[in-house]
Amino acid sequence: MTTLRGTLRKLMVVAVALVVTATTAAAGTTGRQLLFYNHAWGTIDAATADAIEDSAYIREFANFQIRTATGAGGQTWTGRYLLGRETYLELFGEGDLPGQDGQLGAAGLGVSTERDGDLATVAGRLTAPIEFTQTRDFGDGVPVPWFDAIFTTTTYDAFGAWGMEYRPEYLADPRANVEPASFPGDVGRERYLSDDYRTRLARDITEVHLGVTAGDLASTLPLLRAGGFVVRELPGGAVVNRGGTTLRFDAVPRADAGLRGVEFVLNRPAARHVEQIGASTLTVGGTRAVWTF
């Protein structure tokens, strides 16, 4: 879903400014959590991306798919996906995407709601959030509303985050292959993703480690606070918790930005195994796996 950012810039004319939260500090640490880690994406070196695509072990480790999607404005993108029960990872090789997003070290983060209407609550906690609706074309030339999104800014050095809420029209479309709702207003991640993860080792993503510029970090934290994450700012970065996935941000120069690591919880205990995939290393053992880039 990375080209969401490029689509937004083309389809919307906005006055760009760094947006700060209008909520109290307590909103980021107490009360019901509204946004949860959905997925992260990263642009890595082309050789490693190709090695991942060709890896037999990756297909044993996770529900791995190569998929092409068509979004708003007819933009298309092809990603390498590792899909879990509620969370997933999307990988691109350098040059796979147009413009800024195709540069080495570009990355993004989608955090989504579980209940219909919660995104509006998050938006109400932000000053002048930028709103956008992504669509999906299933191949018949008729775009279907896919999800609503909010941003705090449309400018970034290499990393951006957005809040998202799946649209009822998409969830009701049989071509989407989603699961039935578990409760009224269920727009959750587990419903969106298939149960094919059960036949692989990887169950879900429990930690994402990213290098981002100080400016990109400053644009991201207000959204996470507004969504109910617990944000702890540290010298040189931040650690964000709550909802089952930890987000670790290192504040770095643009040249050092990018996806640094992902941790998974496994469906079952596994013997220790180290798999070198291009310049990346996937280490599996016990009930966890760590993939470093």
C-alpha positions, 0 to 999 in steps of 0.5 A, a space after each residue: 500500500 506504499 503508493 498511497 502516499 504518491 496517490 495522495 500527493 497527486 489527488 489532493 491539494 493541501 496546505 502542508 504543515 506539521 500537525 500536532 495532536 489536540 488531545 491530552 497526554 492521557 489519550 496516548 496512554 489510557 482508555 481504549 486503544 483505537 489504532 493497531 499495527 497493521 503493516 509496515 513496508 520497506 524498500 530494500 536493495 534489489 538483490 535482497 528483494 530478488 533473493 526473498 522472492 526466490 527463497 524456498 525457505 521464506 515460503 515455508 516460514 510464512 504465508 508469502 505472496 507476490 501481489 499486484 494491486 490497483 489503487 486510486 487514480 489507476 496506480 499499481 504496485 507489486 509487493 512481496 508480502 509476508 502475511 500473518 493472522 493480524 499483521 503483515 510485512 510488505 517489501 519492495 526492491 530499490 526501483 520497484 516503486 516510482 519516485 521517492 518511495 522507490 529509493 533505498 531506505 524508504 519505508 512506511 507504516 499503516 496502523 488501523 482500527 478494529 471497530 467501524 468509526 474509530 478512525 473518526 475519533 482519532 481524526 478528532 484528536 488531531 489538528 487538521 488531519 489530511 483525509 483520503 480514501 483509497 480504492 481497489 480495482 479488482 480488474 473490471 475497471 470499477 474502483 471499490 472503496 478500500 479504506 479511509 486514511 488519515 495523515 498528519 503530513 504529505 511531506 516526508 524524507 523517507 518514512 511516513 505513517 497513516 491511520 486507516 479503517 477498512 470500508 464496509 463496501 470492501 469487506 462486503 465484496 465477495 472478491 475481497 475474500 474476507 472473513 465474516 464479522 465477529 461483531 457489529 462494526 468489525 473492520 479488524 485485521 484478523 477479518 481482513 487477512 486469511 487463515 493461511 498463516 496456520 500452515 506456516 511457521 510465522 503467526 504475527 509481527 511483534 516488533 518492527 525496527 526502523 531508522 527514520 529521520 528526526 523530521 519523519 519521527 516528529 510527524 509520526 508520533 502525534 498519530 500514534 499517540 492519538 491512536 492510543 499507543 504508549 509513546 516513550 521518546 528517548 535520546 536518539 529515537 522512540 519506543 512505541 508499545 501497546 496492542 501486541 506490536 512494539 515499534 522501535 524508531 532510531 532517529 538517523 540521517 536520511 542516508 541511514 534510514 530504512 527497515 532494520 528488523 522485524 520480529 515474529 511470533 511463531 505458531 509452534 516452537 521451531 529448532 534454531 535455523 539461520 537463513 541468509 537471504 541476500 543481505 538479510 538474515 532470518 534467525 528462527 528458534 523457539 517461538 520467535 524469529 528475527 529478520 534483520 536487514 
